[in-house]
Amino acid sequence: MTLWTVDSLVSARKIYEAHGFALADSTPRRSFGHDVVGRHWERAL
């Protein structure tokens, strides 16, 4: 299973980690008019 978020959403990261997701990839991008770092999280089902 894969989830996506941005680096500024610290609360989301904590939830993902608490449920066994691991950071798979970080990529700089422009989203909603802001420079962010997109993060993909993965967990095996």
Residue frames relative to the residue before (quaternion, step in Angstrom):
aa qw qx qy qz dx dy dz
M 1.0000 0.0000 0.0000 0.0000 0.00 0.00 0.00
T 0.1403 -0.7971 0.5852 0.0497 3.55 -1.00 0.86
L 0.0939 -0.7634 0.6376 0.0426 3.55 -1.09 0.84
W 0.1813 -0.7693 0.6023 0.1117 3.56 -1.21 0.50
T 0.1017 0.7648 -0.6322 0.0706 3.55 -1.10 0.79
V 0.4354 -0.6558 0.5256 0.3226 3.58 -1.26 -0.19
D 0.6850 -0.5473 0.3129 0.3652 3.55 -1.20 0.61
S 0.6573 0.5352 -0.3232 0.4207 3.61 1.06 -0.59
L 0.6266 0.5328 -0.3457 0.4516 3.61 1.21 -0.27
V 0.1305 -0.8500 0.5093 0.0327 3.54 0.48 1.29
S 0.6406 0.5344 -0.3342 0.4385 3.60 0.94 -0.80
A 0.6309 0.5213 -0.3355 0.4665 3.60 1.02 -0.77
R 0.6327 0.5371 -0.3319 0.4484 3.58 0.95 -0.86
K 0.6623 0.5101 -0.3085 0.4539 3.59 0.91 -0.86
I 0.6419 0.5089 -0.3192 0.4766 3.58 1.02 -0.76
Y 0.6532 0.5152 -0.3171 0.4553 3.59 0.89 -0.93
E 0.6755 0.4907 -0.2968 0.4635 3.58 0.85 -0.95
A 0.6518 0.5266 -0.3143 0.4461 3.59 0.97 -0.82
H 0.7319 0.3903 -0.2227 0.5122 3.58 1.19 -0.51
G 0.6782 -0.5687 0.2661 0.3818 3.55 1.19 0.59
F 0.4681 0.6574 -0.4657 0.3631 3.61 1.20 0.26
A 0.1896 -0.7599 0.6132 0.1029 3.54 -1.17 0.69
L 0.5265 -0.6272 0.4738 0.3241 3.56 -1.08 0.75
A 0.1783 -0.8175 0.5443 0.0602 3.57 -0.69 1.13
D 0.8107 -0.0453 0.0949 0.5760 3.59 1.04 -0.75
S 0.0835 -0.7599 0.6424 0.0537 3.55 -1.17 0.69
T 0.0230 0.8150 -0.5743 0.0729 3.57 -0.79 1.06
P 0.4011 -0.6947 0.5355 0.2641 3.61 -0.78 0.97
R 0.1283 0.7868 -0.5948 0.1032 3.58 -1.03 0.79
R 0.3957 -0.6605 0.5659 0.2947 3.55 -1.30 0.08
S 0.0824 0.8037 -0.5786 0.1118 3.58 -0.65 1.11
F 0.8433 0.0171 -0.0535 0.5344 3.57 -0.86 0.99
G 0.7117 -0.4851 0.2474 0.4439 3.57 1.05 0.82
H 0.6854 0.4350 -0.2760 0.5146 3.60 1.27 0.21
D 0.4311 -0.6390 0.5618 0.3003 3.55 -1.22 0.56
V 0.0529 0.7955 -0.5957 0.0978 3.56 -0.70 1.14
V 0.3567 -0.6562 0.5958 0.2954 3.52 -1.35 -0.01
G 0.2706 -0.7602 0.5732 0.1427 3.55 -0.56 1.20
R 0.1027 -0.8040 0.5847 0.0340 3.55 -1.00 0.84
H 0.1921 -0.7557 0.6185 0.0974 3.52 -0.93 1.01
W 0.1430 -0.7762 0.6129 0.0362 3.51 -0.93 1.03
E 0.0991 -0.8108 0.5762 0.0274 3.59 -0.99 0.83
R 0.0250 0.7564 -0.6535 0.0167 3.48 -1.29 0.61
A 0.4319 -0.6845 0.5230 0.2674 3.57 -0.97 0.86
L 0.3968 -0.7086 0.5301 0.2439 3.56 -1.07 0.72
